[in-house]
Amino acid sequence: DDKHSRVAGDEWLFEGPGTYIPRVEIQVVEIVKAIIIKPNQALRLRARKEFTDKSGVKRRAGEEWLVREVGAYLPNVEEEVVQTISAYVLTDKKAIHLQATKTFTDVFGKERKAGEEWLVTLDDAETHIPDVYENVIGEVKITTLTSRQYSVVLDPVGEDGKPQMGRRVLRKGEAIFFLRPGERLESGIQNVHVLDSDEALLLRAREAFKDGTSERKPGDRWMIYGPSDYVPPVQVEILEKRKAIALDENEGIYVRDLKTGKVRAVSGQTYMLSPYEELWEKDLPAVVEDLLNKNDGRSNDPKAVQKPTGPRNKTRVVTYRAPHNAAVQIYDYKAKKARVVFGPDLVMLGPDEQFTVLSLSGEKPKRAHVIKSLHLFLGPDFMTDIVVVETSDHARLSLNLSYNWFFEIKRDGETAEGEKIFSVPDFVGDACKAIASRVRGSVASVSFDHFHKNSASLIRQAVFGADESGNVRNRFAFSSNGLVITNIDIQSVEPVDQRTRDALQKSVQLAIEITTKSQEASAKHEAERREQEARGRLERQKITDEAEAEKARKDLLELQAQSATVEASGQATAEARARAAAAAIEGEAAVKQAQLQAEANKIKAQSDLEQTKAKQDAEINHQKALNELEVNKARDLSSIEAKKFKDVVDAIGADTIKSIAQAGPEMQAKLLQGLGLKGFLITDGNSPINLFNTAGGLIGGVNQTQN
């Protein structure tokens, strides 16, 4: 080369402007064009081998750097263009999060250690182009707090730029800030806690600190009551927000003391839990939960309806409405005693109380543990059972029996009387078994035929027994629980054996057939007797009717004769009276017609007169209105003309009018003098001229001249 010594394999650039003719020893590899670096852009380069760049900086192979100068840049053969990097535009609401990949000094002159993270905000620069050793983690949005917000920053960055691990800083609004690398918000941006008059915050101290005049120790609990707003310091933890619970007399809650563990029920007031109190959940057996969800508190009852409400609030006092004429037993496991509530009443369970669940027999025949119930009806009511008995002649029968019962107790609030009815767990099964045993014993001593004829009396006597005089009693009492059976209804008696049932059915059918035939014969005899009596009465009535008919015919003939006489004598009189009445009616009608015609003519004439008068009055009023309008119009026009003339005169002025009036004669006089004429007369020949006056004027002028 002209200036440099080249060896085989060397590469270099020939920079323009200029004309280059390659030598035979040189091969043109490519034409390299300059890269335009726009504002807010930089060119990232990598050294292919060790060399010194255009700025005089010595570069090592693989080293990368940025060219930030705006304009055209022509890369050297030792430089490799990696990419064009655009700058990040920073605003007051956005910053970028950077991380150093190795130790270096950034564009702001700060030394950054490998792995160090920092923010570049608008306070540092409006735009920022990341360096080759800067890794952009992401964009950070500004955090804005209003006057009703606050936040807690965890692991805040100190003044030395290092995160203070484990510390917490409270920041209240109004404020704006960027979260530094490593900082994070606890529970995000939180609103200031606004408490109503019936609300409070339950607080607990995280660490020892002084709260106003109070010294708080770690774990202390206290409450802040409304109405107020509250921002918790970093030493305080908000456990929950509490609200005063309004309770009616039939409502309550279970409250547990955290220090003593004692649970109590609170009702009939508005209650706010203290710092060391909490709501206690009362668990109930599954069968009780199921019964409480039914409207009548009984299971296996087709009339029971499931309540549409959701799951029970276990912190609320358990309430149960005892039905009318029923009793509910509640057992207190702490006091180890029971109480009985008679309905209708509202039962409220204490913390240590539970319902006594009744397990009663049901269905037919009775089976144990079919019906579950929280209350016990006191009756009167009935229960039905099927009892299989066997007679002395070994006929097995199925009896469908119904018993009327009630509990005979005193409802004066005595506990002993109330607990008595609950002394037998299954009074239905116990009573049915006792009655069935008595019935079986009584039926076993009699034959089927005897029992079939006297079943009711045998069963009643077996159950109720007889008094000293041999009369059947009317009640069967159970002294253990006060249950009294007052009546037994035998609904059906059916043989269990099919052959016995068929024989019984045949005998019953035979008895029915005999009875039916006997009744038919009696009915037939009675019908014949009644038929003979009816025939005799009919003959007598027929004779009587014929006699009455002859008498009536005689009266008819007499009346016809009288009618003919009256008709002959009265026809002429009737015709004369009719003609006279017709003439009178015609005369009255003519008079009435004449009167009406006269009144009609009078009304018509009066109507025409009033119509003519009204028409003339209307024409007069119309003409008068037109005349008044014309007068007003003329008056208004004259006023307008007078005002116009006055305005014109006032506008022109008196002196101007005077000058105009004098200007004509003076100009005429000067014109005549200029022509040498004493006077002149101009006419178009169509207008007549008074020559007498003109001649007089001329003569007068001559006389004046002579004189």
VOZAKOL-746325 format. One record per residue (C-alpha): x, y, z. Coordinates in steps of 0.1 Angstrom, whole numbers, padded with zeros to 4 digits, always signed. Each point is the difference from the previous one (the first is absolute). Layout:
XYZ;...
This chain:
+0000+0000+0000;+0011+0036-0004;+0002+0007+0038;-0003-0034+0017;+0016-0033-0004;-0026-0027-0004;+0005-0037+0004;-0022-0028-0013;-0033-0002+0018;+0000+0036+0012;-0033+0018-0002;-0006+0037+0000;-0024+0027-0011;+0003+0025-0027;-0022+0028+0012;-0016+0024-0024;-0004+0024-0014;+0023-0012-0027;+0006-0022-0030;+0017-0033+0006;+0015-0022-0026;+0009-0034+0016;+0034-0014-0007;+0005-0036-0012;+0012-0010+0035;-0032+0014+0016;-0034-0016+0001;-0031+0022+0007;-0019-0020+0026;-0031+0023+0003;-0011+0036+0000;-0007+0011+0035;-0025+0028+0005;-0002+0023+0030;-0026-0006+0026;-0022+0030+0010;-0002+0004+0037;-0032+0020+0008;-0007+0020+0032;-0008-0023+0029;+0018-0029-0017;+0033-0017+0004;+0020-0025-0020;+0012-0031+0019;+0034-0013-0014;+0021-0030+0007;+0038-0003-0006;+0010-0028-0023;+0036+0002+0011;+0022+0022+0021;+0003+0035-0015;-0002+0037+0009;-0033+0017-0011;-0006+0034-0015;-0002+0016+0035;+0034-0013+0009;-0013-0026+0024;+0017-0034-0001;-0025-0028-0005;+0005-0037+0007;-0015-0027-0021;-0036-0007+0009;-0004+0033+0019;-0032+0019-0005;-0007+0037+0002;-0025+0027-0011;+0003+0028-0024;-0024+0027+0011;+0011+0029-0024;-0029+0011-0023;+0009-0002-0037;+0015-0024-0025;+0024-0026+0013;+0021-0022-0022;+0009-0033+0018;+0037-0010-0002;+0009-0035-0013;+0009-0009+0036;-0034+0010+0012;-0032-0021-0002;-0034+0017+0002;-0021-0019+0026;-0032+0021+0000;-0014+0035+0001;-0014+0008+0034;-0028+0025+0006;-0002+0021+0031;-0026-0005+0027;-0021+0032+0004;-0005+0007+0037;-0029+0020+0014;-0011+0011+0034;-0021-0032+0002;+0025-0025-0014;+0035-0012+0008;+0022-0029-0012;+0014-0027+0022;+0036-0009-0009;+0025-0027+0011;+0037+0000-0004;+0014-0031-0017;+0036+0009+0010;+0018+0027+0019;+0002+0033-0020;-0006+0037+0001;-0033+0012-0015;-0007+0031-0020;-0008+0019+0032;+0035-0006+0013;-0011-0025+0027;+0018-0033+0005;-0023-0029-0002;+0009-0034+0015;-0009-0032-0018;-0036-0010+0010;-0008+0034+0013;-0035+0013-0008;-0012+0036-0002;-0026+0023-0016;+0004+0027-0026;-0027+0026+0004;-0009+0033-0016;+0022+0018+0026;+0030-0018-0015;-0007+0005-0037;-0029+0005-0023;+0011-0030-0021;+0024-0029+0007;+0018-0023-0023;+0010-0032+0019;+0037-0007-0001;+0014-0033-0011;+0005-0010+0036;-0035+0011+0010;-0029-0025+0000;-0035+0015-0002;-0021-0019+0025;-0032+0020-0009;-0018+0032+0003;-0012+0011+0034;-0032+0020+0004;-0003+0027+0026;-0019-0008+0031;-0026+0027+0009;-0017+0003+0034;-0030+0023+0005;-0008+0017+0033;-0022-0030+0009;+0026-0027-0007;+0032-0014+0014;+0025-0028-0006;+0027-0019+0019;+0033-0005-0019;+0019-0031+0009;+0038-0002-0002;+0003+0038-0008;+0032+0013-0016;+0020+0023+0023;+0018+0032-0007;+0031-0020-0009;-0020-0017-0028;+0001-0034+0017;-0032-0019+0010;-0007-0002+0037;-0012-0036+0002;-0027-0007+0025;-0010+0036+0006;-0035+0015-0007;-0007+0036-0009;-0034+0016+0001;-0008+0025-0028;-0032+0021+0002;-0017+0020-0027;+0000+0023-0016;+0033-0013-0015;+0016-0013-0032;+0031-0022-0002;+0017-0027-0019;+0006-0034+0016;+0038-0005+0001;+0015-0033-0010;-0006-0025+0028;-0029+0020+0015;-0035-0013+0000;-0034+0010+0013;-0016-0020+0028;-0036-0006-0011;+0003+0026-0027;-0016+0034+0003;-0024+0001+0029;-0028+0024+0008;-0001+0018+0033;-0023-0020+0024;-0032+0021+0005;-0020-0012+0030;-0036+0007+0006;-0014+0006+0034;-0008-0037+0004;+0033-0013-0014;+0035-0007+0015;+0034-0013-0010;+0016-0029+0019;+0038+0007+0002;+0030-0019+0011;+0035+0013+0007;+0027-0016-0021;+0028+0015+0021;+0003+0022+0031;-0007+0037-0007;-0017+0030+0016;-0035+0008-0011;-0007+0035+0012;+0001-0004+0038;-0003-0038-0001;+0029-0024-0001;-0008-0029-0023;+0018-0033+0003;+0002-0027-0027;-0032-0020-0001;-0021+0027+0017;-0036+0002-0014;-0022+0031+0001;-0027+0016-0020;-0005+0034-0018;-0037+0010+0001;-0018+0022-0025;-0010+0024-0012;+0035+0008-0012;+0025-0009-0027;+0032-0020+0008;+0033-0007-0017;+0019-0027+0018;+0037+0006+0007;+0025-0027-0011;+0002-0014+0036;-0038-0008-0001;-0018-0028-0016;-0037+0002-0008;-0016-0033+0009;-0036+0008-0011;-0026+0026-0004;-0029-0004+0025;-0035+0013-0001;-0024+0003+0029;-0026-0029-0002;-0035+0012+0005;-0020-0028+0018;-0037-0001+0007;-0014-0018+0031;-0004-0032-0020;+0035+0002-0016;+0034-0006+0015;+0037-0009-0006;+0025-0022+0017;+0030+0019+0014;+0032-0016+0011;+0025+0016+0024;+0035-0006-0014;+0017+0003+0034;-0023-0022+0021;-0015-0021-0028;-0035+0005+0014;-0029+0001-0025;-0031+0019+0006;-0031+0010-0019;-0009+0037-0006;-0035+0010-0011;-0024+0029+0000;+0026+0028-0005;+0024+0016-0025;+0033-0017+0008;+0036+0008-0010;+0026-0026+0007;+0029+0010+0022;+0036-0004-0011;+0004-0034+0018;-0034-0014-0011;-0010-0018-0031;-0031-0016-0015;-0003-0037+0009;-0015-0025-0023;-0024-0025+0016;+0000-0034-0016;-0031-0021+0000;-0005-0037-0008;-0008-0007-0036;-0035-0012+0009;-0008+0032+0019;+0013+0021-0030;-0023-0020-0023;-0030+0005+0023;+0006+0037+0004;-0001+0004-0038;-0035-0014+0000;-0030+0022+0007;-0015-0023+0026;+0032-0015+0015;-0009-0035-0009;+0016-0025-0024;-0018-0027-0020;-0031+0022-0001;-0016+0005-0034;-0014+0034+0012;+0035+0013+0009;+0013+0026-0024;+0037+0008-0004;+0009+0036+0008;+0013+0020-0030;+0027+0016+0021;+0037-0007-0004;+0024-0016+0026;-0005+0010+0036;+0022+0028+0014;+0017-0019+0028;+0009+0031+0020;-0036+0009+0004;-0020-0013+0029;-0019-0031-0010;-0037+0008+0001;-0030-0023-0004;-0037+0008+0000;-0017-0026+0021;-0035-0006-0016;-0033+0005+0018;-0009-0028+0024;+0035-0015-0001;+0030-0003+0023;+0037+0002-0006;+0027-0013+0023;+0034+0017+0002;+0029-0016+0019;+0028+0021+0015;+0032-0022+0000;+0019+0025+0022;-0027+0003+0027;-0011-0036-0006;-0037+0008+0001;-0028+0002-0024;-0027+0026-0006;-0033-0004-0019;-0016+0027-0021;-0037-0002-0008;-0012+0016-0033;-0008+0023-0015;+0033+0014+0010;+0035+0009-0013;+0028-0023+0011;+0035+0016+0001;+0029-0024+0007;+0028+0009+0023;+0036-0007-0008;+0000-0033+0019;-0036-0011-0008;-0013-0025-0025;-0034-0011-0012;-0013-0034+0011;-0007-0018-0032;-0030-0023+0001;+0002-0033-0019;-0036-0012-0004;-0015-0031-0017;-0019+0005-0032;-0017-0016-0029;-0024-0030+0001;+0008-0023+0017;+0021+0021+0022;+0038+0000-0005;+0025+0015+0024;+0020+0032-0008;-0021+0011-0030;-0009+0035+0011;+0026+0025+0013;-0014+0030+0018;+0011+0029+0021;-0034+0006+0016;-0026-0022+0016;-0037+0006-0008;-0021-0001+0031;-0032-0011-0018;-0028-0008-0003;+0011-0019-0031;-0002-0035-0014;+0024-0027-0011;-0007-0031-0021;+0014-0035+0003;-0005-0034-0015;-0002-0029+0025;+0000-0037-0009;-0021-0021+0025;-0009-0037+0001;-0034-0013+0014;-0005-0031+0021;-0009-0019-0031;+0033+0011-0016;-0014+0025-0024;+0027+0027-0006;-0014+0035-0006;+0015+0033-0009;-0015+0029+0020;+0004+0036-0012;-0004+0020+0032;+0000+0038+0005;+0006+0014+0035;-0009+0035+0012;+0025+0013+0026;+0012+0031+0019;+0025+0008+0027;-0015+0008+0034;+0025+0025+0016;-0001+0033+0018;+0014+0030-0019;+0009+0021+0030;+0037+0001-0008;+0009-0028+0023;+0031-0018-0013;-0010-0034+0014;-0033+0000-0019;+0017+0011-0032;+0028-0025+0002;-0026-0028+0007;-0013-0001-0036;+0036-0005-0013;+0007-0029+0024;-0010-0025-0026;+0022+0005-0032;-0025-0016-0024;-0035+0004+0015;-0016-0010-0033;+0017-0034-0001;-0004-0006+0037;-0038+0008-0001;-0006-0021-0031;+0018-0030+0014;-0019+0002+0033;-0034+0003-0017;+0009-0028-0025;+0010-0024+0028;-0034+0006+0018;-0019-0005-0032;+0018-0032-0009;-0006-0014+0035;-0037+0008-0002;-0005-0014-0035;+0019-0032+0007;-0027-0011+0025;-0030+0003-0023;-0010-0017-0033;-0001+0016-0033;-0038+0001-0002;-0003+0016+0034;+0027+0025-0008;-0015+0008-0034;-0033+0009+0017;+0014+0019+0030;+0034+0013-0012;-0006+0036+0011;-0011-0008+0035;+0027-0026+0005;+0028+0023-0011;-0012+0029+0020;-0004-0021+0031;+0035-0016-0005;+0016+0034-0003;-0019+0022+0024;-0011-0027+0025;-0031+0000+0021;-0008+0018+0033;-0014-0016+0031;-0035+0001-0013;+0010-0018-0033;-0003+0031-0022;+0028+0006-0026;+0022+0029+0009;+0005+0029-0024;+0038+0005+0003;+0033-0019+0002;+0028+0021+0017;+0037-0006+0000;+0013+0013+0034;+0037+0001-0012;-0005+0029-0024;-0036+0012+0005;-0013-0014-0034;-0037-0007+0000;-0019-0021-0026;-0036+0012-0003;-0015-0020-0029;+0007-0029-0023;-0013-0002-0036;-0001-0033-0017;+0005+0010-0036;+0002-0034-0016;+0002-0037+0009;+0015-0023-0026;+0009-0037+0003;+0037-0007-0006;-0007-0035-0014;-0014+0001-0035;-0024-0029+0005;-0014+0016+0031;-0003+0032-0019;-0019-0017-0028;-0024-0018+0024;-0007+0032+0018;-0006+0018-0032;-0025-0028-0011;-0019+0002+0033;-0002+0037-0002;-0012-0001-0036;-0026-0027+0011;-0012+0022+0029;-0002+0030-0023;-0020-0020-0026;-0025-0013+0027;-0005+0035+0013;-0004+0014-0035;-0027-0026-0009;-0019+0007+0032;+0000+0037-0006;-0011-0006-0036;-0031-0021+0012;-0010+0026+0026;+0004+0028-0026;-0022-0020-0025;-0028-0005+0025;+0001+0036+0011;-0002+0011-0037;-0031-0021-0007;-0018+0013+0031;+0008+0036-0010;-0012-0008-0035;-0035-0012+0012;-0004+0031+0022;+0009+0022-0029;-0026-0016-0023;-0028+0005+0026;+0010+0037+0005;+0001+0004-0038;-0036-0013-0005;-0014+0022+0028;+0017+0030-0015;-0014-0008-0035;-0036+0000+0013;+0006+0032+0019;+0015+0017-0031;-0030-0010-0022;-0024+0016+0025;+0020+0031+0001;+0001+0001-0038;-0038-0001-0002;-0004+0028+0024;+0025+0021-0018;-0018-0007-0033;-0033+0013+0015;+0017+0032+0012;+0015+0005-0035;-0035-0001-0017;-0014+0025+0024;+0029+0024-0006;-0003-0004-0038;-0037+0010+0002;+0008+0031+0021;+0028+0009-0024;-0024-0002-0031;-0024+0023+0018;+0026+0025+0009;+0015-0002-0035;-0034+0008-0017;-0009+0030+0022;+0034+0015+0003;+0011+0000-0037;-0020+0031-0009;+0010+0019+0031;+0036-0009-0006;-0002+0013-0036;-0016+0033+0010;+0026+0005+0028;+0028-0008-0025;-0013+0025-0026;-0004+0027+0027;+0035-0007+0014;+0014+0001-0036;-0016+0034-0007;+0013+0014+0033;+0034-0013-0007;+0000+0015-0035;-0011+0034+0013;+0026+0001+0027;+0026-0011-0025;-0010+0029-0024;+0001+0025+0028;+0033-0013+0012;+0014+0001-0036;-0012+0036-0005;+0017+0010+0033;+0032-0017-0009;+0000+0016-0035;-0005+0034+0015;+0028-0005+0024;+0022-0013-0028;-0007+0031-0021;+0006+0023+0029;+0033-0018+0007;+0010+0002-0036;-0008+0037-0003;+0018+0008+0032;+0030-0020-0012;+0000+0019-0034;-0002+0033+0018;+0028-0009+0023;+0021-0012-0029;-0007+0032-0020;+0009+0021+0030;+0032-0019+0007;+0010+0003-0037;-0006+0038-0001;+0018+0004+0033;+0029-0020-0014;+0000+0022-0032;-0001+0032+0020;+0028-0012+0023;+0020-0011-0030;-0005+0034-0018;+0008+0019+0032;+0032-0020+0004;+0009+0007-0037;-0006+0037+0005;+0020+0001+0032;+0028-0018-0019;-0001+0026-0028;-0001+0028+0025;+0029-0014+0019;+0019-0007-0033;-0005+0036-0012;+0009+0014+0035;+0031-0022+0000;+0010+0010-0036;-0005+0038+0008;+0020-0004+0031;+0027-0018-0020;+0000+0027-0027;+0001+0028+0025;+0028-0017+0019;+0018-0007-0033;-0004+0037-0011;+0011+0012+0035;+0030-0024-0001;+0009+0012-0035;-0003+0036+0010;+0020-0006+0032;+0026-0019-0020;+0003+0027-0027;-0002+0030+0024;-0018+0033-0003;+0029+0019-0015;+0004-0026-0027;-0037+0002-0009;+0003+0038-0001;+0030-0002-0023;-0019-0024-0023;-0030+0022-0002;+0021+0031-0008;+0022-0018-0025;-0027-0003-0027;-0011+0036-0005;+0035+0013+0003;+0013-0023-0026;-0029+0008-0023;+0006+0037+0004;+0037-0004-0008;-0008-0022-0030;-0025+0026-0014;+0025+0028+0005;+0025-0020-0019;-0024-0005-0029;-0012+0035+0000;-0036-0011+0007;-0024+0016+0024;-0021-0032+0002;-0008-0032-0018;-0027-0027-0001;+0005-0037-0009;-0028-0024-0007;-0005-0033-0017;-0032+0010-0017;-0021-0025+0020;-0004+0020+0032;-0024+0031-0002;+0015+0034+0009;-0018+0028+0016;+0009+0028-0024;-0021+0025+0019;+0022-0002+0030;+0030-0001-0022;-0011+0031-0019;-0008+0017+0032;+0035-0007+0012;+0015+0013-0032;-0021+0032+0001;+0008+0004+0036;+0036-0002-0009;-0004+0027-0028;-0017+0023+0024;+0027-0004+0025;+0026+0008-0027;-0018+0031-0010;-0004+0012+0034;
